[in-house]
Structure formats: structure tokens, C-alpha cells
Amino acid sequence: MSGHSKFANIKHKKEKNDAAKGKIFTIIGREIAVAVKEGGPDPANNYKLATVIAKAKANNMPNDTIDRGIKKASGEGGNINYEQITYEGYGPGGTAIIVETLTDNKNRTAANVRAAFSKGNGNIGTPGCVSFMFDTKGQIIIDKEECDLDADSLMEKALDAGAEDFSEEEDSFEILTAPDDLEAVQKALEADKIPMVSAEVTKRPQNYVEVTDEEAVKCLTRILDLLDEDDDVQNVYTNWDE
């Protein structure tokens, strides 16, 4: 795992500039709307909403913006229905790509995702064509600088709480769980006041693919950048070994 990414982040949600920060806020706003619709506006009784709020605060979303999003989703303004659609496909160099979207216009989203793949010489595949190459896991990331515990103590707490795996990176700790166990492990760490950079269900490639051809790298980067820029795209997962 070592060396695959800062904060063990295998996704390509880049916060390069203010525009990217705005994209993050759009993503989180939609996740708030879906969470409220599914479980209600009270984060104390809605774990999914509580997790999205934590993510919002980690990305410096203002509290009043979070509150407005919750109120809008639970009131008369919350009648926009977002549909979750996942696309799977192939990038240059034999890479696999999964794109998770949340959209109020699936025709627009489908066209944009297809265009991103096409412009980077990739191809959209059928559902399930690459997802078997990834494992769905709960993932908790902890910044070493923010954590008072050493690796062994933190690992012991995580495993006792039900985690499956623990690893140490240069600047962070990563805890993996079964998707259904994420909430229990997160709450156990919160009870011990252990700060977390993120806690979410993610997809991890079983194996990474190295791309050495310069043109293929350029095309693959093009696909990922175009997907990053699309407001309908929530998450992008790839097995590209950067």
C-alpha cells in the first residue's frame, strides 16, 4: 500500500484550487440532500448525515452552509431527487475505472461521462465489467500529526473495535473495515477522542496497474481530470499505480 497516495486516498478528488473546492462543496451538498431524504434531518439519529457533516467540516464548509443544506433538503425546497448511477469502464494501458455519480439528469450525466472516456481514448463498459477488480471497504484515515497515540496503541483500539486491517503511511494511519462495521469502529474511535480526516465507504483495487507509455498516461489523466470537473461525479476509483 505504501506510496500509492497521500492520506491513502486512491480516489481522484483533487482540491487544486478554489474551483475544485467549489466542486467539493457541490458534492457534499448533494450528499446532505440524499442523507436527509433517506434518514431525516437529525444527525444524532442519522449516521449517514452525521458522516456527511463530518466530511463537510473536514473540507471547511461553513456551518451555516451545512445548516441551509439540511433545512432545504427537509423542507419544501428539498424536492430535487438525485439518482445514484455508477459507470464502469476501461482507461488506456489496461486500467479500470469506476465512476459514482449523483444526478438530477441522468441523460446529461451519461453523456458527460461517455465524453470524458472518449476524449481520453477510454471506453465505457457494461455494469460489473471492472467492479470485480475492487473491494468495497470502510476506510478511516487519521493524520499522524493530529493523533496522540502511537501506531501500536491505535491499531489495538481499531482491531478491538472490529477493524479488519491497519496500516501506517508516512503521514497517516489507515484503518479498513467491512462496510457494515465502519460506523461501529468510527464511533469507538470518536469515544476515545481520536480525530479522523475521513471515514467513508470506498472501493480499493485488488491490484494496481502500472502505465509506462507517456501518451497513455496523458490520456488517462485527461479522463480523470474531466471526471473531476463534472459536478455530477461524486467519486472516481481507478487501479492506476501513479
MIDOSE-1310 file (N, C-alpha, C; in nm, 2 decimals, decimal comma, always signed):
residues 242
msgh	+0,08/-0,12/+0,00/+0,00/+0,00/+0,00/+0,09/+0,13/+0,00; +0,20/+0,11/+0,06/+0,29/+0,23/+0,08/+0,32/+0,30/-0,05; +0,31/+0,43/-0,06/+0,35/+0,50/-0,18/+0,24/+0,52/-0,28; +0,12/+0,46/-0,26/+0,02/+0,48/-0,36/-0,05/+0,61/-0,35
skfa	-0,05/+0,68/-0,23/-0,11/+0,81/-0,23/-0,10/+0,88/-0,09; -0,10/+1,01/-0,09/-0,10/+1,08/+0,03/-0,24/+1,06/+0,10; -0,23/+1,03/+0,23/-0,35/+1,00/+0,31/-0,42/+0,88/+0,26; -0,35/+0,79/+0,19/-0,40/+0,67/+0,14/-0,53/+0,69/+0,05
nikh	-0,53/+0,80/-0,02/-0,65/+0,84/-0,09/-0,64/+0,79/-0,24; -0,71/+0,68/-0,27/-0,69/+0,62/-0,41/-0,79/+0,69/-0,51; -0,87/+0,78/-0,46/-0,96/+0,85/-0,54/-0,90/+0,97/-0,60; -0,96/+1,03/-0,70/-0,90/+1,14/-0,77/-0,99/+1,27/-0,75
kkek	-1,03/+1,29/-0,63/-1,09/+1,42/-0,60/-0,99/+1,52/-0,56; -0,94/+1,60/-0,65/-0,83/+1,68/-0,62/-0,88/+1,82/-0,58; -0,82/+1,88/-0,48/-0,85/+2,02/-0,44/-0,74/+2,11/-0,48; -0,73/+2,13/-0,61/-0,62/+2,21/-0,66/-0,63/+2,36/-0,64
ndaa	-0,76/+2,41/-0,64/-0,78/+2,55/-0,64/-0,92/+2,58/-0,59; -0,96/+2,70/-0,60/-1,10/+2,74/-0,55/-1,21/+2,67/-0,62; -1,18/+2,65/-0,75/-1,29/+2,58/-0,84/-1,31/+2,44/-0,79; -1,20/+2,37/-0,75/-1,21/+2,24/-0,70/-1,28/+2,24/-0,57
kgki	-1,25/+2,34/-0,48/-1,31/+2,35/-0,35/-1,46/+2,36/-0,37; -1,50/+2,44/-0,47/-1,64/+2,46/-0,50/-1,71/+2,33/-0,54; -1,63/+2,25/-0,62/-1,68/+2,11/-0,66/-1,70/+2,03/-0,54; -1,61/+2,03/-0,44/-1,63/+1,95/-0,32/-1,75/+1,99/-0,25
ftii	-1,78/+2,12/-0,24/-1,90/+2,17/-0,17/-2,03/+2,12/-0,24; -2,02/+2,12/-0,38/-2,14/+2,07/-0,45/-2,16/+1,93/-0,42; -2,05/+1,85/-0,42/-2,06/+1,70/-0,39/-2,13/+1,68/-0,26; -2,07/+1,75/-0,16/-2,12/+1,74/-0,02/-2,26/+1,78/-0,01
grei	-2,30/+1,89/-0,07/-2,44/+1,94/-0,07/-2,54/+1,84/-0,12; -2,50/+1,77/-0,22/-2,59/+1,66/-0,28/-2,59/+1,54/-0,18; -2,48/+1,51/-0,12/-2,48/+1,40/-0,02/-2,57/+1,44/+0,10; -2,57/+1,56/+0,14/-2,65/+1,60/+0,25/-2,80/+1,58/+0,21
avav	-2,83/+1,63/+0,09/-2,97/+1,61/+0,05/-3,02/+1,47/+0,05; -2,93/+1,38/+0,00/-2,97/+1,24/-0,01/-2,98/+1,18/+0,13; -2,88/+1,22/+0,22/-2,88/+1,16/+0,35/-3,01/+1,21/+0,43; -3,05/+1,33/+0,42/-3,17/+1,38/+0,49/-3,29/+1,31/+0,43
kegg	-3,30/+1,30/+0,30/-3,42/+1,23/+0,24/-3,43/+1,09/+0,29; -3,31/+1,02/+0,31/-3,32/+0,88/+0,35/-3,34/+0,86/+0,50; -3,28/+0,95/+0,58/-3,28/+0,92/+0,73/-3,33/+1,04/+0,81; -3,37/+1,15/+0,75/-3,42/+1,26/+0,83/-3,31/+1,36/+0,86
pdpa	-3,35/+1,48/+0,92/-3,26/+1,59/+0,94/-3,17/+1,59/+1,06; -3,19/+1,49/+1,15/-3,12/+1,49/+1,28/-3,00/+1,40/+1,27; -2,88/+1,46/+1,28/-2,76/+1,37/+1,26/-2,74/+1,28/+1,38; -2,81/+1,31/+1,50/-2,80/+1,22/+1,61/-2,87/+1,08/+1,58
nnyk	-2,97/+1,09/+1,49/-3,04/+0,97/+1,46/-3,02/+0,93/+1,31; -2,93/+0,99/+1,25/-2,90/+0,96/+1,11/-2,75/+0,95/+1,09; -2,69/+0,83/+1,09/-2,55/+0,81/+1,09/-2,49/+0,86/+0,95; -2,57/+0,84/+0,85/-2,52/+0,88/+0,71/-2,50/+1,03/+0,71
latv	-2,60/+1,10/+0,76/-2,60/+1,25/+0,77/-2,48/+1,30/+0,86; -2,47/+1,23/+0,97/-2,36/+1,27/+1,06/-2,22/+1,26/+0,99; -2,21/+1,15/+0,91/-2,08/+1,13/+0,84/-2,06/+1,23/+0,74; -2,16/+1,27/+0,67/-2,15/+1,38/+0,56/-2,12/+1,51/+0,63
iaka	-2,18/+1,54/+0,74/-2,15/+1,66/+0,81/-2,00/+1,67/+0,86; -1,95/+1,55/+0,91/-1,81/+1,55/+0,94/-1,72/+1,57/+0,82; -1,76/+1,51/+0,71/-1,68/+1,53/+0,58/-1,69/+1,68/+0,54; -1,81/+1,74/+0,56/-1,82/+1,89/+0,52/-1,73/+1,97/+0,61
kann	-1,72/+1,95/+0,74/-1,64/+2,02/+0,83/-1,49/+2,00/+0,80; -1,46/+1,88/+0,76/-1,32/+1,85/+0,73/-1,27/+1,92/+0,60; -1,37/+1,96/+0,52/-1,34/+2,03/+0,40/-1,37/+2,18/+0,41; -1,38/+2,23/+0,54/-1,40/+2,37/+0,57/-1,53/+2,43/+0,52
mpnd	-1,63/+2,35/+0,50/-1,76/+2,40/+0,46/-1,82/+2,48/+0,58; -1,86/+2,60/+0,56/-1,92/+2,68/+0,68/-2,04/+2,62/+0,74; -2,06/+2,63/+0,87/-2,17/+2,57/+0,94/-2,30/+2,62/+0,89; -2,31/+2,75/+0,85/-2,44/+2,80/+0,80/-2,48/+2,74/+0,67
tidr	-2,37/+2,71/+0,59/-2,40/+2,64/+0,46/-2,45/+2,50/+0,48; -2,39/+2,43/+0,58/-2,44/+2,29/+0,62/-2,58/+2,30/+0,67; -2,61/+2,39/+0,76/-2,75/+2,40/+0,81/-2,85/+2,44/+0,70; -2,81/+2,52/+0,61/-2,90/+2,56/+0,50/-2,93/+2,44/+0,41
gikk	-2,83/+2,36/+0,39/-2,85/+2,24/+0,31/-2,94/+2,14/+0,37; -2,93/+2,12/+0,51/-3,02/+2,03/+0,58/-3,16/+2,08/+0,58; -3,18/+2,21/+0,60/-3,31/+2,27/+0,60/-3,38/+2,26/+0,47; -3,30/+2,29/+0,36/-3,35/+2,28/+0,23/-3,39/+2,14/+0,19
asge	-3,31/+2,04/+0,23/-3,34/+1,90/+0,20/-3,47/+1,85/+0,28; -3,49/+1,91/+0,39/-3,60/+1,86/+0,48/-3,73/+1,94/+0,46; -3,72/+2,06/+0,39/-3,83/+2,14/+0,37/-3,89/+2,14/+0,23; -3,96/+2,24/+0,19/-4,02/+2,25/+0,06/-3,92/+2,25/-0,05
ggni	-3,80/+2,30/-0,02/-3,70/+2,31/-0,13/-3,63/+2,18/-0,16; -3,67/+2,08/-0,08/-3,59/+1,96/-0,09/-3,66/+1,86/-0,19; -3,72/+1,91/-0,29/-3,80/+1,82/-0,38/-3,71/+1,77/-0,50; -3,58/+1,81/-0,50/-3,50/+1,76/-0,61/-3,45/+1,62/-0,58
nyeq	-3,48/+1,53/-0,67/-3,44/+1,39/-0,65/-3,32/+1,36/-0,72; -3,21/+1,32/-0,65/-3,09/+1,28/-0,70/-3,08/+1,13/-0,72; -3,04/+1,09/-0,83/-3,03/+0,94/-0,86/-2,88/+0,90/-0,86; -2,86/+0,79/-0,79/-2,72/+0,74/-0,79/-2,70/+0,64/-0,90
itye	-2,60/+0,67/-0,99/-2,57/+0,59/-1,10/-2,42/+0,56/-1,11; -2,38/+0,44/-1,13/-2,24/+0,40/-1,13/-2,20/+0,36/-1,27; -2,09/+0,41/-1,32/-2,04/+0,37/-1,46/-1,91/+0,30/-1,44; -1,89/+0,20/-1,52/-1,76/+0,13/-1,52/-1,70/+0,13/-1,66
gygp	-1,57/+0,14/-1,66/-1,50/+0,14/-1,79/-1,35/+0,11/-1,79; -1,29/+0,13/-1,90/-1,15/+0,10/-1,92/-1,08/+0,22/-1,97; -0,96/+0,25/-1,91/-0,88/+0,36/-1,95/-0,76/+0,31/-2,03; -0,68/+0,39/-2,08/-0,56/+0,35/-2,15/-0,47/+0,27/-2,06
ggta	-0,39/+0,18/-2,12/-0,29/+0,10/-2,05/-0,35/-0,01/-1,97; -0,48/-0,05/-2,00/-0,54/-0,16/-1,93/-0,59/-0,13/-1,79; -0,61/+0,00/-1,77/-0,66/+0,04/-1,64/-0,81/+0,03/-1,63; -0,86/+0,01/-1,50/-1,00/+0,00/-1,48/-1,05/+0,13/-1,40
iive	-1,17/+0,18/-1,43/-1,22/+0,30/-1,37/-1,36/+0,28/-1,33; -1,40/+0,32/-1,21/-1,53/+0,32/-1,16/-1,57/+0,46/-1,13; -1,69/+0,51/-1,18/-1,74/+0,64/-1,16/-1,87/+0,64/-1,09; -1,88/+0,70/-0,97/-2,00/+0,71/-0,90/-2,06/+0,85/-0,92
tltd	-2,18/+0,86/-0,96/-2,25/+0,99/-0,98/-2,37/+1,00/-0,90; -2,41/+1,12/-0,88/-2,54/+1,16/-0,81/-2,59/+1,27/-0,89; -2,71/+1,25/-0,96/-2,75/+1,34/-1,06/-2,90/+1,36/-1,06; -2,95/+1,48/-1,11/-3,09/+1,50/-1,13/-3,12/+1,50/-1,28
nknr	-3,02/+1,46/-1,36/-3,05/+1,45/-1,50/-2,95/+1,34/-1,56; -3,00/+1,22/-1,56/-2,91/+1,11/-1,60/-2,87/+1,11/-1,74; -2,95/+1,17/-1,83/-2,91/+1,18/-1,97/-2,78/+1,27/-1,98; -2,79/+1,38/-1,91/-2,67/+1,48/-1,91/-2,55/+1,41/-1,85
taan	-2,57/+1,34/-1,74/-2,45/+1,27/-1,68/-2,39/+1,16/-1,76; -2,48/+1,08/-1,82/-2,43/+0,97/-1,91/-2,35/+1,03/-2,03; -2,40/+1,14/-2,08/-2,33/+1,20/-2,20/-2,19/+1,25/-2,15; -2,19/+1,32/-2,04/-2,06/+1,38/-1,99/-1,96/+1,27/-1,96
vraa	-2,00/+1,16/-1,89/-1,91/+1,06/-1,85/-1,86/+0,99/-1,98; -1,95/+0,96/-2,08/-1,90/+0,90/-2,20/-1,80/+0,99/-2,27; -1,83/+1,12/-2,27/-1,74/+1,21/-2,34/-1,60/+1,21/-2,28; -1,60/+1,20/-2,14/-1,47/+1,20/-2,07/-1,39/+1,08/-2,11
fskg	-1,45/+0,96/-2,11/-1,38/+0,84/-2,15/-1,33/+0,85/-2,30; -1,42/+0,90/-2,38/-1,39/+0,91/-2,53/-1,27/+1,00/-2,55; -1,27/+1,12/-2,48/-1,16/+1,22/-2,51/-1,03/+1,17/-2,46; -1,03/+1,07/-2,37/-0,90/+1,01/-2,32/-0,88/+0,87/-2,38
ngni	-0,94/+0,84/-2,49/-0,92/+0,71/-2,55/-0,96/+0,59/-2,46; -1,06/+0,61/-2,38/-1,11/+0,50/-2,29/-1,24/+0,45/-2,34; -1,30/+0,36/-2,28/-1,43/+0,30/-2,32/-1,52/+0,27/-2,20; -1,64/+0,31/-2,21/-1,74/+0,27/-2,10/-1,78/+0,12/-2,13
gtpg	-1,78/+0,05/-2,02/-1,82/-0,09/-2,03/-1,96/-0,12/-1,97; -1,99/-0,25/-1,96/-2,12/-0,28/-1,90/-2,11/-0,29/-1,75; -2,22/-0,28/-1,68/-2,22/-0,29/-1,53/-2,15/-0,42/-1,49; -2,05/-0,40/-1,40/-1,98/-0,52/-1,35/-1,86/-0,56/-1,42
cvsf	-1,83/-0,48/-1,53/-1,71/-0,52/-1,61/-1,58/-0,50/-1,54; -1,57/-0,41/-1,44/-1,44/-0,39/-1,37/-1,46/-0,39/-1,22; -1,58/-0,38/-1,17/-1,60/-0,37/-1,03/-1,55/-0,50/-0,95; -1,54/-0,61/-1,02/-1,49/-0,73/-0,95/-1,34/-0,72/-0,92
mfdt	-1,28/-0,62/-0,98/-1,14/-0,59/-0,95/-1,11/-0,51/-0,83; -1,22/-0,46/-0,77/-1,22/-0,38/-0,65/-1,29/-0,44/-0,53; -1,24/-0,41/-0,41/-1,31/-0,45/-0,29/-1,38/-0,32/-0,22; -1,50/-0,34/-0,18/-1,57/-0,23/-0,11/-1,53/-0,24/+0,04
kgqi	-1,48/-0,13/+0,09/-1,43/-0,13/+0,23/-1,47/+0,00/+0,30; -1,49/-0,01/+0,43/-1,49/+0,11/+0,51/-1,35/+0,15/+0,53; -1,32/+0,28/+0,52/-1,19/+0,34/+0,53/-1,19/+0,46/+0,62; -1,10/+0,45/+0,72/-1,08/+0,56/+0,81/-0,94/+0,61/+0,80
iidk	-0,92/+0,74/+0,78/-0,79/+0,80/+0,77/-0,76/+0,89/+0,89; -0,64/+0,88/+0,95/-0,61/+0,96/+1,06/-0,47/+1,02/+1,04; -0,47/+1,15/+1,05/-0,35/+1,23/+1,03/-0,25/+1,21/+1,15; -0,13/+1,16/+1,12/-0,04/+1,14/+1,23/-0,01/+1,26/+1,32
eecd	-0,01/+1,37/+1,26/+0,02/+1,49/+1,34/-0,09/+1,53/+1,44; -0,21/+1,48/+1,41/-0,33/+1,51/+1,49/-0,35/+1,40/+1,60; -0,28/+1,29/+1,59/-0,31/+1,18/+1,67/-0,20/+1,16/+1,78; -0,25/+1,15/+1,91/-0,15/+1,14/+2,02/-0,10/+1,00/+2,04
ldad	-0,17/+0,90/+1,98/-0,14/+0,76/+2,00/-0,03/+0,71/+1,91; +0,05/+0,62/+1,95/+0,15/+0,56/+1,86/+0,08/+0,45/+1,78; +0,14/+0,40/+1,68/+0,08/+0,31/+1,58/+0,03/+0,18/+1,65; +0,10/+0,12/+1,74/+0,06/+0,00/+1,81/-0,07/+0,02/+1,89
slme	-0,07/+0,13/+1,97/-0,19/+0,16/+2,05/-0,31/+0,18/+1,97; -0,29/+0,26/+1,86/-0,41/+0,29/+1,77/-0,46/+0,16/+1,70; -0,36/+0,08/+1,66/-0,40/-0,04/+1,59/-0,48/-0,13/+1,68; -0,44/-0,14/+1,81/-0,51/-0,23/+1,91/-0,65/-0,18/+1,93
kald	-0,67/-0,05/+1,94/-0,80/+0,01/+1,96/-0,89/-0,02/+1,84; -0,83/+0,00/+1,72/-0,91/-0,02/+1,60/-0,95/-0,17/+1,58; -0,86/-0,26/+1,60/-0,89/-0,40/+1,59/-0,99/-0,45/+1,69; -0,97/-0,40/+1,81/-1,07/-0,43/+1,92/-1,21/-0,38/+1,89
agae	-1,22/-0,27/+1,81/-1,35/-0,22/+1,78/-1,41/-0,29/+1,66; -1,33/-0,38/+1,59/-1,39/-0,45/+1,48/-1,33/-0,43/+1,34; -1,22/-0,35/+1,34/-1,15/-0,32/+1,21/-1,09/-0,45/+1,16; -1,07/-0,46/+1,03/-1,01/-0,57/+0,96/-0,86/-0,56/+0,94
dfse	-0,82/-0,43/+0,92/-0,68/-0,41/+0,89/-0,63/-0,27/+0,93; -0,50/-0,26/+0,95/-0,44/-0,13/+0,99/-0,31/-0,12/+0,92; -0,28/+0,00/+0,87/-0,15/+0,03/+0,81/-0,11/+0,17/+0,84; +0,02/+0,18/+0,83/+0,09/+0,31/+0,86/+0,16/+0,36/+0,74
eeds	+0,12/+0,49/+0,70/+0,19/+0,55/+0,59/+0,28/+0,66/+0,65; +0,35/+0,73/+0,56/+0,44/+0,83/+0,60/+0,38/+0,94/+0,69; +0,26/+0,98/+0,65/+0,20/+1,09/+0,72/+0,06/+1,06/+0,78; +0,02/+0,93/+0,77/-0,11/+0,90/+0,82/-0,12/+0,75/+0,86
feil	-0,23/+0,72/+0,93/-0,27/+0,58/+0,95/-0,40/+0,55/+0,88; -0,41/+0,43/+0,83/-0,53/+0,39/+0,76/-0,59/+0,27/+0,83; -0,72/+0,27/+0,85/-0,79/+0,16/+0,91/-0,90/+0,11/+0,81; -0,90/-0,02/+0,79/-1,00/-0,07/+0,70/-1,10/-0,16/+0,78
tapd	-1,23/-0,15/+0,73/-1,33/-0,23/+0,80/-1,42/-0,29/+0,69; -1,50/-0,39/+0,73/-1,61/-0,43/+0,64/-1,71/-0,31/+0,63; -1,77/-0,29/+0,52/-1,86/-0,17/+0,51/-1,96/-0,16/+0,62; -2,02/-0,27/+0,67/-2,12/-0,26/+0,77/-2,06/-0,23/+0,91
dlea	-1,93/-0,25/+0,93/-1,86/-0,23/+1,05/-1,80/-0,09/+1,07; -1,81/-0,01/+0,96/-1,75/+0,13/+0,96/-1,81/+0,21/+1,08; -1,94/+0,22/+1,09/-2,00/+0,30/+1,19/-1,95/+0,27/+1,33; -1,95/+0,14/+1,36/-1,91/+0,09/+1,50/-1,76/+0,13/+1,53
vqka	-1,67/+0,11/+1,43/-1,53/+0,15/+1,45/-1,52/+0,30/+1,46; -1,59/+0,37/+1,38/-1,58/+0,52/+1,39/-1,62/+0,57/+1,52; -1,74/+0,52/+1,57/-1,79/+0,56/+1,70/-1,70/+0,53/+1,81; -1,63/+0,41/+1,80/-1,54/+0,37/+1,91/-1,42/+0,47/+1,91
lead	-1,37/+0,51/+1,80/-1,26/+0,60/+1,79/-1,30/+0,74/+1,84; -1,42/+0,78/+1,80/-1,47/+0,91/+1,85/-1,48/+0,91/+2,00; -1,53/+0,80/+2,06/-1,54/+0,79/+2,20/-1,41/+0,81/+2,27; -1,30/+0,77/+2,21/-1,16/+0,79/+2,26/-1,10/+0,93/+2,21
kipm	-1,19/+1,01/+2,15/-1,15/+1,14/+2,10/-1,03/+1,13/+2,01; -1,03/+1,04/+1,92/-0,93/+1,02/+1,82/-0,98/+1,10/+1,69; -0,91/+1,20/+1,65/-0,95/+1,28/+1,53/-0,93/+1,20/+1,40; -1,03/+1,21/+1,31/-1,02/+1,14/+1,18/-1,03/+1,24/+1,07
vsae	-0,95/+1,22/+0,97/-0,95/+1,30/+0,85/-1,08/+1,27/+0,77; -1,10/+1,14/+0,76/-1,22/+1,09/+0,69/-1,26/+0,95/+0,74; -1,39/+0,92/+0,72/-1,44/+0,79/+0,74/-1,55/+0,77/+0,64; -1,53/+0,68/+0,55/-1,63/+0,65/+0,44/-1,61/+0,52/+0,38
vtkr	-1,72/+0,48/+0,31/-1,71/+0,35/+0,24/-1,64/+0,38/+0,10; -1,54/+0,30/+0,07/-1,47/+0,33/-0,05/-1,44/+0,20/-0,13; -1,39/+0,21/-0,25/-1,35/+0,10/-0,33/-1,20/+0,10/-0,35; -1,14/-0,02/-0,32/-1,00/-0,03/-0,33/-0,96/-0,14/-0,43
pqny	-0,87/-0,11/-0,52/-0,83/-0,20/-0,63/-0,76/-0,32/-0,56; -0,78/-0,44/-0,61/-0,71/-0,56/-0,56/-0,57/-0,56/-0,61; -0,55/-0,51/-0,72/-0,41/-0,50/-0,78/-0,40/-0,37/-0,85; -0,28/-0,31/-0,86/-0,26/-0,19/-0,93/-0,19/-0,21/-1,06
vevt	-0,22/-0,13/-1,16/-0,17/-0,14/-1,29/-0,07/-0,02/-1,32; +0,05/-0,06/-1,36/+0,15/+0,05/-1,39/+0,14/+0,08/-1,54; +0,13/+0,21/-1,57/+0,12/+0,26/-1,70/+0,25/+0,33/-1,74; +0,33/+0,29/-1,83/+0,46/+0,34/-1,86/+0,46/+0,43/-1,99
deea	+0,36/+0,40/-2,08/+0,36/+0,48/-2,20/+0,32/+0,62/-2,18; +0,40/+0,72/-2,23/+0,37/+0,86/-2,20/+0,24/+0,91/-2,25; +0,20/+0,86/-2,37/+0,08/+0,91/-2,43/-0,04/+0,85/-2,36; -0,03/+0,72/-2,31/-0,14/+0,66/-2,23/-0,16/+0,73/-2,10
vkcl	-0,05/+0,77/-2,04/-0,06/+0,84/-1,91/-0,13/+0,98/-1,93; -0,10/+1,04/-2,04/-0,16/+1,17/-2,08/-0,31/+1,15/-2,10; -0,35/+1,05/-2,17/-0,49/+1,02/-2,20/-0,56/+0,98/-2,07; -0,50/+0,90/-1,99/-0,57/+0,86/-1,86/-0,59/+0,98/-1,77
tril	-0,49/+1,06/-1,76/-0,50/+1,19/-1,68/-0,61/+1,27/-1,73; -0,63/+1,28/-1,87/-0,73/+1,36/-1,93/-0,87/+1,31/-1,89; -0,89/+1,18/-1,89/-1,02/+1,12/-1,84/-1,05/+1,16/-1,70; -0,95/+1,14/-1,61/-0,97/+1,16/-1,47/-0,99/+1,31/-1,44
dlld	-0,92/+1,40/-1,51/-0,94/+1,54/-1,49/-1,08/+1,58/-1,53; -1,13/+1,53/-1,65/-1,26/+1,57/-1,70/-1,37/+1,52/-1,60; -1,35/+1,40/-1,55/-1,45/+1,35/-1,45/-1,45/+1,43/-1,32; -1,33/+1,47/-1,28/-1,31/+1,55/-1,16/-1,39/+1,68/-1,17
eddd	-1,39/+1,74/-1,29/-1,46/+1,87/-1,32/-1,61/+1,86/-1,33; -1,66/+1,74/-1,34/-1,81/+1,72/-1,36/-1,88/+1,73/-1,22; -1,97/+1,82/-1,20/-2,04/+1,83/-1,07/-2,12/+1,71/-1,04; -2,16/+1,63/-1,14/-2,25/+1,51/-1,11/-2,16/+1,39/-1,06
vqnv	-2,03/+1,40/-1,08/-1,95/+1,29/-1,04/-1,91/+1,31/-0,89; -1,94/+1,20/-0,81/-1,91/+1,20/-0,67/-1,77/+1,14/-0,64; -1,75/+1,03/-0,69/-1,62/+0,96/-0,67/-1,57/+0,89/-0,79; -1,44/+0,88/-0,81/-1,38/+0,81/-0,92/-1,27/+0,72/-0,85
ytnw	-1,28/+0,59/-0,89/-1,18/+0,49/-0,84/-1,11/+0,43/-0,96; -0,98/+0,41/-0,95/-0,90/+0,35/-1,05/-0,79/+0,26/-1,00; -0,75/+0,17/-1,07/-0,64/+0,08/-1,03/-0,51/+0,12/-1,09; -0,50/+0,25/-1,13/-0,37/+0,30/-1,19/-0,28/+0,32/-1,08
de	-0,16/+0,27/-1,09/-0,05/+0,29/-1,00/+0,03/+0,42/-1,04; +0,00/+0,53/-0,97/+0,07/+0,65/-1,01/+0,21/+0,66/-0,96
